[in-house]
Amino acid sequence: WIAESLTGGMVASKIVNVPNASKAFLEGIVSYSNEAKAARLGVSGISLSNYGAVSSEVAYEMAVGVLNTAKTDFALATTGIAGPTGASIDKPVGLVYVSLGNNHGIHVFKYVFDGDRNQVRIKTTKNALFQLIKLLKNKTKRKIPTEKKRSNRRYCR
């Protein structure tokens, strides 16, 4: 129920470090390349071409792909630019999208983290897990909105 790009399996690794994780954790996919995002998760070539792999649209489609292929209750996906290369004026190093949701809706969180490559990946992993824990704790109290929502930019250090 996880699709990871820039975190490269770090989120799944943190989950399986917990005893009995197999009771809740079904699977994880590392879809690092655009080809993997399209083939394994059904991310649209149009989205990849028009918005790029590091975008709210692709993060959203990655989560949808997890929900459709894994037949799971929850999906989490990460994509971003960990650096030191790959950045542009519009997409700086540290730009990250974390999508999280279920069949009621998917929320996309946007972050811009500072730090080196590994620090960006660790911060992404921690924030993704934090958002997942919040969702799981509140799953009976509220539903995720049925339409895609984009969070405001968050600068995190």
Disulfide bonds with the S-S distance in Angstrom:
none
